[in-house]
Structures are given as structure tokens and as C-alpha cells.
């Protein structure tokens, strides 16, 4: 028997969103739209503002990445039409004022020269900057509701950037080993289909995992000189270590839930605080021991996720706000590069 199949029909985006500012931007900033956007970009986002002034211009959506330890701002510009030079100029104006930023251009259709411009920007800029071009489409099957789809037409080429950095002598033997270490941990988590969502590996002494609240994250860290490997919950909270005090008051319950004694690091004088869980007798440079270390880190991160995720979302006070003009991100603090 030949199965009966439906017919896929493309729908005019204006049928769902007649007005860009009144309909499309609010939808994109909603939980439904943001979930699709996160999947397309492979990053976790939290919307901070819509129609936000950046100097004399207004950005459609300003968001913050929640899967990085620094304040990494994401600007999203929408067009329910074909891309034009004016919007490209606005994107470059926004990027000029950012120390670390992701720029996302969403449009119904991309002119070839604009897609080439985004590819060129990704090729000539450092990994601190990311430029994405997303095409929005609507499709329906027979009489179904229209379903939105994002097609990624332009994005950073991480492989090219790594090759370029290596050719310029920018990646030391230690950095290359760190990259392989985090690639191994990422593979372990993906193989487990873990609830802890790994990001792309980078040649550094830490990697982070979003838990759904801006300014907080789980982390895995190594220190080659001190022969240390640990998992941690970190945050950049409001002044006065308010979040540290809120969490420290729950120390007995937290450690009871995890069945372990943790290292509570207030780090007075710094924005960041952390709660660390150390693996004894671990040397991150001993590649023969990596499978054990990766399994241990995956186990600890999976234990810590439900314990700290709910508590992070319950923290009161803001860990950061949208500045009026220029966004400046802070590097992770008090983390030894080894």
C-alpha cells in the first residue's frame, strides 16, 4: 500500500506577522520564538529588551547569552523583507560598540552581497564576534497551522578560525591539549544524551554550561600546573555578594542533596563567586586518564544541574542590566590559566 502523504506549501510570512515591530519582534522574543532561535544558533539566550536604544538607533531585540561566563550580548535585527544596505550599516554600528557580541540578522530573503558581507565579517574578525544570517520561512502541510523555520545562511566558520589561529602561532601545545580535553568531555556528554548541554570546545582552561538564568552557569575547569580538575557552579551576582549569601544559607541542604562537601569561594573584591567540587588525584595533562576524568566530570555536572538550577532561578536581585550604549564583557575572574 502506498501511504498517503501531505503536501508542503510555503506561506507568506506577512500572513502570520503583518507588521514587523508589532507582531514579528514580540513573537521572536517570546518563549516559542526564542526556543527556535536558540536551536538555530546553538546557544542559550535570555531576552533583556526589545526596541532597545543603542545610541541614536533602536535594536529590535537585545539578549544575553546564558551559556558563557562573561556578559556576552546578542543583538537581533529583523526584516520581514529582502535585506538592504541600511540594516547592514546598523549591524556594523552596533558591533563597533561591543567588546564581545553576537550579531543576528533575521530576514525573509538575503541578497547574495549581504550574505557574502556576513561571511567576510566572520572571516576577518576574532572569535569574540559572531555574525549570523537567518532566513525566516513559514510552511504548512495541507490545512495545518503555519510552522516557522530558520535557515542559517551565514555563520562563523570555527574550523577556519582555528586553522588561521594555528597558522599564526596563536595556539600553544597546552592550548591544543586543552581543546582536545574539552572535545572529549563534550563527546562524553553527547554520547550520554545528557541534560547538561555542552557548547563547542575552546582552547582554554574551562568550559561552561547554561542553566537558564543569566549570570549563572555550571563549569568544568582544569589547572595543569596545580594538577587539578573540578566541576563548579559560578555566578556574577549583584554587588555585596547577595547571591553568595542567599546560596550559602542553603549550604547544608545543597551538600546533603549532592552527598559531598563543597568548596565555597566567596571571592571578596571580585564580581564572581563559585562553589567547587574537586576530583582528587587528577592530572589533566595525563591523557591516559582522560576517560575517567571526563566520566567523573559528567557525573558531577549531572548531579549539580538540578540542585543548582532551581536555586539559581530563585535568586533575587539582578546580576546585570543593559547599559545605555556600549556593552563591555568581563573575562572569567580568578581562574588560573595553566
N, C-alpha and C positions, 0 to 999 in steps of 0.2 A: 504493500500500500504506500502510495506517495503522500507524505504528510502535507497538510495544508499550512501554508506559511503566510504571514502578513507582509504587507508592502510598506517599506520605509519611505516616508515623504518628508522633505525638508520644509520647515515652517519659517516664515518671515519673523525675525526677532522682534519687529515692531508690533506684531500681534500680541506678544506677551508683555512687552515693555514699550508702550507708546512714547514715553518721554524718558530720556536718559537719566536726568537728575532726579525726577520724581518717582521713577519706577525701577530702572535698572540698578542704579547705585544702591538704593536701600535693599534690593534683593541680594546683590553681591555681598553686602555687608551683613546679611542675615546668616543665621546658622546653616541654612540649606546652601546658600551660595558660597559661604566661606568654606564649607566642607569640600565642595567640588574644586574650589580654587586651591586649597591645600593639597589635594590629591594631584592636581596638575603640576604644582610647583615642587612637590615633595618636601614640604616644610610645614611647620605648625605656626599658626598665626592667631593673633588676638587683635581685634579691631579697636583702635584708640579713638578715631574720629572720622567723620565724613564731612565733606566740603570744608576741609581744614585750610586756613590761610598759611601759605609759605611765602613770606614776603608779600608782594602785590598779587600773587596768584593763589588760586584755591585748588588744592589737590582733592580728587574725588574721594579717595579713601586713604587714611594713614593707619597702618597696622604695625604691630611689633611682633617679631619672631619670638616664640616661646621655647625654641629648641636650641638656643645659643646662650652662653653665659653673659654676653655683653648686651648692651642696648642696641639691637640691630633693627633699624626702622625700615619699613616697607611702604613704598608709595605706589598707589594703583591709580592709573589714569584710564578712563573708559571712553570708548567711541562706538556708538551703535551705527557706524557707517565705515567707509573706507578711511584708512589712515591718511593724515595730512601733515604738512611741514610744521604747522603751528603746534600741534600736540608733541611732535618730536622735539621742538625747541623748548617746550615746557618741561619735558622729561629731563633734558640736559640741564636746564636751570635748576631743577630740584636736586639733581645728582651733584651739581657743583657745590652745594652747601652741606653735603653729607660726608662724614668721615667713613662710615660703613653703611651701605644701603643696598636694598634690592629694589629695582625699578620694574614695575609690571605695566605693560601696555596691553589693554584688552580692546579688541576692535572686531567689527563684523567681517572686515576684509583687510588684508595687508597689501599695500603696494610693494612691489619687489624691492624698490630702492630703500624703503623703510625697514624691511626685514634685513636687507644687507647692512644697513646702518647699525642695527642692534647686534648683528654678528660681529661687525667691526669693533664696536664698543667692547664687547666681551673679549675680543682678541687682544686689544691693546691695554685693557685695564687689569689691575691686580684682582685677586680673589676677594678683596674687600667689597667689590662692586659686582652686582649681577643684574643683567638686563634680560627681561623675558618679553616675548611677544606671544599673546594668546588670542586665538580666533574663537569667538563665541558662535555656536550654532544651535539651532533648535530642530529636533526631529520628532516625528510621531509615527507610530505603527497603526495603520487603519484609523480607528477613531479614538486612539489613546490620547491622554494629555501630552502636550509637547514636552520633550525631555532635553535639557541643556547639555551641551558637550563643549569642553575646552580642547582645542587643538594647539599644541605647543609648536609654534613656528620658529621661534628663536629662543635660545637658552645658552648659558655658559658651557663651553666645551672644557670640562675639567681635565680630560686626558691631554688636550693641547696645552693647557696651562701648566700641568705637571711636567710635560716634556720641555716646555720653554724654561721653566724654573730650573730643571736639572741641567739643561744645556748652558745656562748662565752660571752654573756653580752654586745655585741657591739652596740645594738640598744636600746636607751633610750625610755621612754614613749613619749617624744616630737618628737623624730625621727620617731617613729611608726605613730604618728599623722600626721607628715609631709608627710610620704609615702602615707597614706590614702588620704590626701588632694590632692596630685598631681595625684593619681589614679582617683579621682573624676573629676578633670579638664580634664584629658586625656579622660575619658569616655564621658564627655560633648562634646568635640571636635570631637571625633569619631562618636558620635550619630548624630551630625550635618553634618557629612562628610565635615568638614571644610577644607578650603585651608591651614590653619595653621596645619602643620603636627606634632603631638605630639610624643615625644620619650617615652621610658619606664620611669616609675616613680621611683624616688630615695628618700631616707630619708634625705632630705636636705631642706634648706630654699628657693631654687629657682629651676626653670626648664627652659629649653631653647628650642628655635625653630629655625631651619636653615632658611635662606632667600636667599641662593645661592651665597654668597660671603664670602670667608674665612676671619676670624677676625671680623665678624659682626653677630649679632643674635638678635632675639626678646626674651624677657624673661618675666616670671611671678615670682613674689617674695612675700614672707611674712616675717614679723618680729613679733613674738609673744609678745615680751616684749613691743614694741612700738605700738602694735595693728595696724599694717599697712599691707595693701595689695596693690600691684601696678603691672602694666604692664610697660615694658620698651624696648627701643631699645638701644643696647650696642655695643661697638666695642673696639678692641685693635688695634689702628692705629699706623702709623709711628711716630717717635719722633717729638716733637714740637707741638703736638695736631693738626696736619694738618687736619685730618678728622673732628675734632670738629669744627674748623674754617670754613671749607667748608660747613658743615651742618648748623651751626649757622647762616651763611649768608642767609640761606633759611628759617629761623625761621618763618617769617610771612606767607609764603606760606604753610609751613608744618602745623602750628597751624590752619590756615584757612581751610585746607583740612580736618582736624580732628575735627574742631569745638570745640577746647579746648585749654586752656593754659597749657603748659607742664613745667616740672621742668628740666632745662638744667644744668647738672652737669659735669663741665669740669674735675674735679678731678686732678688738677695740682700735679705733682710729682708721679702720678701713670700711668700705661700703659692704663688703662681702662677709658672710658668716657661713659656717659649714658644720655638718655632723658627719664624721668619717667612720668607716668600718674597714679595718686593715686586715690584709692577708699576711699571716706570719710566715717568715722564711721564704719570701718570694723575690726572685731576681728577674726583673723584666727584660734583661739582656740575654737570659738563658732561653733560647728559642726551643730547646728540647722540652721545656716545662710550660710552654705557652698553652697547650691544650688544657692542662689542669688550671692554670690561671684564668683562662677565658671561661671555663665552666664555673669556677668559683665566682667570678665577677657577674656572670649571667644569673647565677642563683641568688646572689645578694641583691642585685638590681631588681629582680622579680619579687623578692621579699619586700624590698623597700618601697616599691611603687605604690601598692595600695595603702600602706601605712602613712606615707608622707603626702600622697596626692590629695587625700581628703582633708588633711590638716593644712596643706598649702592653700587650698581653696577657701578655707575658713579663716585665714589670716585677715586681720583688719588693718586698714591703713594702706596707702598706695606706695608701691616700690618705685614708681617713676611716672612722670607725666610728659605730655607732648610739649616740647619747647615752642616758642613763638616762631622761630625762624630756622636756626641751624641746629641739627641734631648731632650730638657727639657721643660716640660709644666708648665705654670703658673696657679695657682688657681685663681678663680674669686676674684677680689680685691674690697675692701671697701664694702663688703656685710655682714651685721651683721648676725651671726648665733644666733638664739634666740629660 
